[in-house]
Amino acid sequence: MERITEQQSLHRNLEHKSIDELIFAINGEDKKVALAIEKVLPQVSTLISAIVTKIECGGRLFYIGAGSGGRLSVLDVIELPTTYGIPKGIVNVVLAGGVKNLADALEEKEDDRTAGWTELKTQNINQKDLVIGISASGTTPFVLETLKTCKAHGITTGCIVSNPASPIAKESNFPIEVITGPEFITGSTRMKCGTAQKMLFDMISTTIMIRLGRVEDNNMVHVALINDKITDRAVKMLMKTTNIDNYDQAKVLLLEFGSVKKAKDSIKLKSR
């Protein structure tokens, strides 16, 4: 396979460049990321359709990753129960070294070939579920061996990688190969590869939540009321989408039912 992620940077003698020159060049490289993702949108769409079908049939989504990509998937997943009100456990992450060690960057754990499947078994992984491997190189042993074992057990797999024709892509039913090119710092895949992964996580999770009915119009009607700012936003959302024009009245109703969606549904029932 061709390791584009390890190719020499297109930019040389960086230590001699000014701050303005450096940030202009980094910005230029970052502009390439969205265009690279655009090329694989059909594959992204197919993967999302498969995930939605799995979840609608009682299955779950698991990201499995190491390094920057794995950590970025954690950041995406932990937002979903708050933003969209979904139960914890619908979308999950298996991280090399463990999610509890997120801040420790245990990079050596990416070479552990058995830990991923061991963790999935503790979460009762089954054929209703879908597992997505995250690996810039497309070769990370932690991810590769887990996907191989999933495939052997009839579990649907996908991946997000940044090199073409990688071993991880070959073990995936729904591979996404987003080729962002050599990094600004040679081999530093936390940069463009990481940016591509973050953009794809946002795209995948947001689209899934919309398709699962967690959004109405463009509003987070299931948002968890975890602090004053979000509660205030939800009150105003409720007022905007109903005929309630009294803030305090809307807030009482919202807090009674716990979400904008449930409060709106209660109003509809009363009007029948």
C-alpha positions as CSV (number, residue, x, y, z in Angstrom):
1,M,0.0,0.0,0.0
2,E,1.0,3.6,-0.5
3,R,1.7,5.4,2.8
4,I,0.8,9.0,1.7
5,T,0.4,10.0,5.3
6,E,4.2,9.3,5.8
7,Q,5.3,11.2,2.7
8,Q,7.7,14.2,3.0
9,S,5.9,17.5,3.7
10,L,5.5,19.8,0.8
11,H,7.0,22.6,3.0
12,R,10.7,22.8,3.8
13,N,12.9,24.8,6.1
14,L,10.0,25.6,8.5
15,E,12.3,26.8,11.2
16,H,13.4,29.7,9.1
17,K,9.8,30.9,8.3
18,S,8.0,33.7,10.0
19,I,4.8,33.2,12.0
20,D,2.7,34.7,9.2
21,E,4.4,32.4,6.7
22,L,3.8,29.3,8.8
23,I,0.1,30.0,9.6
24,F,-0.6,30.9,6.0
25,A,0.9,27.6,4.8
26,I,-1.0,25.5,7.5
27,N,-4.2,27.2,6.5
28,G,-3.5,26.4,2.8
29,E,-3.1,22.7,3.7
30,D,-6.2,22.7,5.9
31,K,-8.2,23.9,2.9
32,K,-7.5,20.7,1.2
33,V,-9.3,18.6,3.8
34,A,-12.9,19.5,2.9
35,L,-12.2,18.9,-0.8
36,A,-10.8,15.4,0.1
37,I,-13.9,14.6,2.1
38,E,-16.1,15.8,-0.8
39,K,-14.6,13.1,-3.0
40,V,-15.8,10.3,-0.6
41,L,-19.3,11.7,0.2
42,P,-21.0,8.7,-1.6
43,Q,-19.1,6.3,0.7
44,V,-20.0,8.4,3.8
45,S,-23.7,8.4,2.8
46,T,-23.6,4.6,2.4
47,L,-22.0,4.1,5.8
48,I,-24.5,6.4,7.5
49,S,-27.4,4.6,6.0
50,A,-26.1,1.3,7.4
51,I,-25.6,2.8,10.8
52,V,-29.1,4.3,10.9
53,T,-30.6,0.9,9.9
54,K,-28.6,-0.8,12.6
55,I,-29.7,1.6,15.3
56,E,-33.3,1.5,14.2
57,C,-33.2,-2.3,14.5
58,G,-31.9,-2.1,18.1
59,G,-28.2,-2.1,17.3
60,R,-25.3,0.2,18.4
61,L,-22.4,2.0,16.9
62,F,-18.9,1.5,18.1
63,Y,-15.8,3.5,17.1
64,I,-12.6,1.8,17.7
65,G,-9.3,3.7,17.5
66,A,-6.0,4.8,18.9
67,G,-4.0,8.0,19.1
68,S,-5.5,11.3,17.9
69,G,-8.3,9.7,15.8
70,G,-9.5,7.6,18.7
71,R,-9.5,10.5,21.1
72,L,-11.4,12.7,18.6
73,S,-14.1,10.0,18.4
74,V,-14.4,10.1,22.2
75,L,-15.0,13.8,22.1
76,D,-17.7,13.4,19.5
77,V,-19.5,10.6,21.3
78,I,-19.6,12.2,24.7
79,E,-21.6,15.1,23.3
80,L,-24.4,13.1,21.9
81,P,-26.5,12.3,25.0
82,T,-26.5,16.0,26.0
83,T,-27.0,17.5,22.6
84,Y,-29.6,15.0,21.3
85,G,-30.9,13.3,24.4
86,I,-30.0,9.8,23.2
87,P,-29.4,7.1,25.9
88,K,-25.8,6.5,26.7
89,G,-24.6,3.2,25.0
90,I,-26.1,3.8,21.6
91,V,-22.9,5.3,20.2
92,N,-19.7,4.1,21.9
93,V,-15.9,4.3,21.7
94,V,-13.3,1.6,22.3
95,L,-10.0,3.5,22.7
96,A,-6.6,1.9,22.9
97,G,-5.5,2.3,26.5
98,G,-9.1,3.0,27.7
99,V,-11.3,6.0,27.6
100,K,-10.5,6.7,31.2
101,N,-6.9,7.3,30.1
102,L,-7.9,9.7,27.4
103,A,-5.6,12.5,28.5
104,D,-2.6,10.2,29.0
105,A,-2.0,9.5,25.2
106,L,-0.9,5.9,25.7
107,E,0.3,5.6,22.2
108,E,2.1,2.2,22.8
109,K,-1.4,0.6,23.3
110,E,-2.1,0.9,19.6
111,D,0.1,-2.2,19.1
112,D,-2.1,-4.3,21.4
113,R,-3.8,-6.8,19.0
114,T,-6.3,-8.3,21.4
115,A,-7.5,-5.6,23.7
116,G,-10.1,-4.1,21.3
117,W,-12.0,-7.3,20.8
118,T,-11.7,-8.1,24.5
119,E,-13.4,-4.8,25.3
120,L,-16.1,-5.3,22.7
121,K,-16.9,-8.7,24.2
122,T,-17.4,-7.0,27.7
123,Q,-20.0,-4.8,26.0
124,N,-21.8,-7.8,24.4
125,I,-21.0,-7.0,20.8
126,N,-23.2,-8.8,18.4
127,Q,-24.4,-8.8,14.8
128,K,-26.9,-6.1,15.4
129,D,-24.0,-3.7,15.9
130,L,-21.7,-1.8,13.6
131,V,-18.0,-1.2,14.3
132,I,-16.0,1.6,12.7
133,G,-12.2,1.5,12.8
134,I,-10.3,4.8,13.0
135,S,-6.7,4.9,11.7
136,A,-4.9,7.5,9.7
137,S,-2.4,5.0,8.5
138,G,-4.9,2.2,7.9
139,T,-2.5,-0.2,9.5
140,T,-2.9,0.3,13.3
141,P,-2.7,-3.2,14.9
142,F,-5.2,-2.4,17.6
143,V,-7.8,-1.4,15.0
144,L,-6.9,-3.9,12.3
145,E,-7.1,-7.1,14.5
146,T,-10.3,-6.0,16.1
147,L,-12.0,-5.5,12.7
148,K,-10.7,-8.8,11.5
149,T,-12.2,-10.5,14.5
150,C,-15.5,-8.6,14.1
151,K,-15.7,-9.7,10.5
152,A,-15.0,-13.3,11.5
153,H,-18.0,-13.1,13.9
154,G,-20.3,-11.6,11.2
155,I,-20.3,-8.1,12.7
156,T,-20.6,-5.3,10.1
157,T,-17.5,-3.0,9.9
158,G,-16.6,0.4,8.5
159,C,-13.5,2.5,8.7
160,I,-12.0,6.0,8.3
161,V,-8.5,5.9,7.0
162,S,-6.2,8.3,5.1
163,N,-4.2,5.9,2.9
164,P,-5.5,4.0,-0.2
165,A,-5.9,0.3,-0.3
166,S,-5.0,-0.2,3.4
167,P,-5.4,-3.5,5.4
168,I,-8.0,-1.9,7.6
169,A,-10.1,-0.8,4.6
170,K,-9.9,-4.4,3.3
171,E,-11.5,-5.6,6.5
172,S,-14.3,-3.1,6.3
173,N,-17.7,-3.5,4.7
174,F,-18.0,0.3,4.5
175,P,-14.6,1.8,4.0
176,I,-14.0,5.6,3.8
177,E,-10.6,6.4,2.4
178,V,-10.2,10.2,2.7
179,I,-6.8,11.0,1.2
180,T,-5.6,14.4,2.6
181,G,-2.0,14.1,1.3
182,P,1.3,14.6,3.1
183,E,1.1,16.5,6.4
184,F,2.6,20.0,7.0
185,I,4.9,18.4,9.5
186,T,6.0,15.1,8.0
187,G,4.0,12.2,9.5
188,S,2.1,14.4,12.0
189,T,-1.3,12.9,11.3
190,R,-2.9,14.9,14.2
191,M,-3.1,17.7,11.6
192,K,-4.9,17.2,8.3
193,C,-5.8,13.6,9.0
194,G,-7.2,14.6,12.4
195,T,-9.1,17.5,10.9
196,A,-10.7,15.2,8.4
197,Q,-11.6,12.7,11.1
198,K,-13.2,15.5,13.2
199,M,-15.2,16.7,10.2
200,L,-16.4,13.2,9.4
201,F,-17.4,12.5,13.0
202,D,-19.4,15.7,13.0
203,M,-21.0,14.7,9.7
204,I,-21.8,11.2,10.7
205,S,-23.2,11.8,14.1
206,T,-25.2,14.8,13.2
207,T,-26.8,13.1,10.2
208,I,-27.6,10.0,12.2
209,M,-29.3,12.1,14.9
210,I,-31.3,14.0,12.4
211,R,-32.4,10.7,10.6
212,L,-33.3,9.2,14.0
213,G,-35.7,12.1,14.7
214,R,-33.6,13.9,17.3
215,V,-33.9,17.2,15.4
216,E,-36.9,19.1,14.3
217,D,-36.5,21.8,11.6
218,N,-32.9,22.9,12.7
219,N,-33.5,22.6,16.5
220,M,-32.1,20.4,19.2
221,V,-35.5,19.5,20.6
222,H,-34.1,16.7,22.8
223,V,-31.3,18.7,24.3
224,A,-30.6,17.8,27.9
225,L,-31.2,20.7,30.3
226,I,-27.9,20.5,32.0
227,N,-27.2,24.2,32.8
228,D,-28.7,27.6,32.7
229,K,-27.5,28.5,29.2
230,I,-28.9,25.4,27.6
231,T,-32.2,25.7,29.6
232,D,-32.5,29.3,28.5
233,R,-31.9,28.3,24.8
234,A,-34.5,25.5,25.2
235,V,-37.1,27.9,26.7
236,K,-36.7,30.3,23.8
237,M,-36.9,27.4,21.4
238,L,-40.1,26.2,22.9
239,M,-41.6,29.7,22.7
240,K,-40.5,30.1,19.1
241,T,-42.0,26.8,18.0
242,T,-45.3,27.1,19.9
243,N,-47.8,29.8,20.7
244,I,-46.4,30.4,24.2
245,D,-45.3,34.1,24.6
246,N,-44.6,34.1,28.3
247,Y,-41.0,33.1,29.2
248,D,-41.8,31.9,32.8
249,Q,-44.7,29.8,31.6
250,A,-42.6,28.2,28.9
251,K,-39.9,27.5,31.4
252,V,-42.2,25.8,33.9
253,L,-43.6,23.6,31.1
254,L,-40.1,22.8,29.8
255,L,-38.8,21.8,33.2
256,E,-42.0,19.7,33.9
257,F,-41.5,17.6,30.8
258,G,-37.7,17.7,30.5
259,S,-37.3,18.5,26.9
260,V,-38.6,20.8,24.2
261,K,-40.0,17.8,22.2
262,K,-42.0,16.4,25.2
263,A,-43.3,19.9,26.1
264,K,-44.4,20.5,22.5
265,D,-46.1,17.0,22.4
266,S,-48.0,17.8,25.6
267,I,-49.3,21.0,24.0
268,K,-50.5,19.1,21.0
269,L,-52.3,16.5,23.1
270,K,-54.1,19.3,25.0
271,S,-55.2,20.9,21.8
272,R,-56.9,17.8,20.5
